[in-house]
């Protein structure tokens, strides 16, 4: 790995396990207030044997860790999001270059799903498959030929991620020719067992 790539690979505090060339490689992104280990046990359950890299958000919002700044509920600092998306892209690309994985998986929840979605918009061929759990994308991305297989999971009564925003995101992916499906649950912003089952089937 070059010095530049090595620096990018260590630009976040992160949890890693099972790293070895040629294995499936999963990147896991926590929600607001979570840490790098929040969804590691879930990924172990979903993809046994996969290598895992889980970065810690480097924005502190009143003690809660996030991946980019916001100006208020549902109001993102778009300049900060762009900067941190590029930083995260370099981090992910460095680990992919080192591991030479057979498949690159992304999974994120809430704020973690938002940074993952932003990564996909910026690097439409980086991930093989991605799971966006309760994302909220309050802007229309520029058109991109996204080849990543996408699963969006959402709650029909989610107060943080309005259902119409989820439908809009699904429609955007479909307009790009992206293989996408959305799994709806009757609840809100929490993660349900039905949601986990849908993710397991998608990643199988």
N, C-alpha and C positions, 0 to 999 in steps of 0.2 A: 504494500500500500504506500502511495506517495505521501510526503509530509503533509500536503494540503488535504488529502483524503483522510489521513490519520487524525488531523486536527478536527475536521468536520465530524468524524465518527465519535469524538470525545467532547463535542460542543454542548451536550446535554448531560445532566445526571440521568442515569438510566439503569434499569435492571436487564440483564441478559442471561440466558441459559440455553444450553444445548447447541451453541454455535459450532458449526462444522460445514465444510464445503459440500454443496450438493443437496442439503436437506431443504425441506420446506422452511421458509422463514416468515414469521408473523410479527408484524409491528402492532403494538397495542397502545391506545391513547385513552387516558383516563378522563373523567368528567371534572367539572369545576369542584374544587375542594378535595379531589382524590389525590392519589400518589401513583408512582410508576408501577406499584404492585397491585393496584386495584383490580385489574381484570386478568392478571397472569393466571390465577387458578382456573378461571373460566376458559382461557385459551388452551390450557393444558387439557381440560376436559373436552373441548371441541376438536382439537387437533393433536392427539397424543403423538409424541415424538417430534413435533415441530420445534425448531429453534425459535426463541422468542426474544425480541428486543422491545422494551417498554420505556420510553423516555418520560421524564418528569417535566411538566409544564414549568416554564421559567418566568411567568408573570404572577406576581402576588397581589391578589385583590382582597384586601382586608383579611389576610391570613389564608385565603383560599387560592390554591395553585390553579393556573389556567395556561393555555397555550398562546393567547394573544389578548391584547387589551380591549376593553369595551367602554363606551361612553355612558352606558346605561343599559337597562334590561332590553335585550334585542337590538341594541344600537352598537355596532362594531366600529372600532377605530380601524378603518380600511387600510390606511397607510401602514399601521403597525401589523395588521394581518398579512399584508403583502411581504413585508420585511421578514416576519417570522415564518411565513410559508417557505420562502427561499432558504432560510436557515435550516428548517426541518427537512426540506428536500435534499439539501446537501448532506445532512445527517443520515437520512435513509439511503441515499445513493452510495454513500461511503460504506455502509454496512452491507449493502447488496453487492458492491464490487468486491468486498473482502470474502463474503460467504459464497458467492456464485450459486445462489439457491435455485432449485428446480421450480419453485413457485414462490411468489411474494404475496403475502396476505396482509390486509390492513383491517383493523377492527377498532372502532372508536365510539364512545358514548358521549352525547351532549356536546360540550365544548371540544372533547376529543374527536367526536364525529365531524364537527365543523372544521377543525384543522385538517383532518383526513380528507374531507371533501375538497378543501382548498388545495391540498396537495394533488389530488386527482385532476382538478381543473388545470393546475400548473404543469403537471407531469402525467399526461393522459395514458401513458403506456408503462408507467413504473410498477403498478400493482397488477397482479393477475386477478385477484378477487378482493373485494372490500365490503365490509359490513358497516353501515352507517346507522347507529342506534340513536334515534331521536335527534337527528340533525336539525338545525335551523339556519337556513341560508337566505337571508333577507335581501339578496341582490340577484340580478340575472348575470351569470357568468358569460364570458365571451364564448362563442361557438368553438368546440374542440372535438376532434375525433377520438372520444374516450373508448378504449377497447377493454378496460377493466370490467369484469363481471361485478355487478352491484346488487347488494341487498340492502334496502332501507327498512328499518323497523320503526313503528310509530304507534302512538296511542291516540285513539279517537277523541279523547277528552284531555289531551296534553295542554296544560296552560302555558308552557314555556315554548313549545314548538307547535304552532297552530297547524291543524290538519291541512289547511289550504296550502301552506308553505311546503308541506311534504308532497302534496299532489303536484305543485309547481316544479319541485325538484325532480320528481319522477318524470314529469313531462319533458323537462329540459334534457335529461339523460336520453329519453326515447328519441327526441329530436336529433340527437347526435349519433343515433344508431347504436347506442350503448345497450348491452344486455342487462336489463334492470328489472327487479321485482320489488314490490313493497308488501311487507307483512304487517297488517293492522291488528292491534289488540284493543279491547274495549276500554282500557284504563287510561292513565295519564302519563306522567313522565317516568314512572318507575319501570323497571325491567321485569317482565313476567316470565313464567316458565314456558308459556306458549311461544314467546319471543325467542327464548333460548332454543326451543325445539326447532323453530324455523331457521335459526342461524346454523344449528348443527346439520340440518338437512342441506342447507346451501353450501356449507364447507365440506360436506362429505365427499 
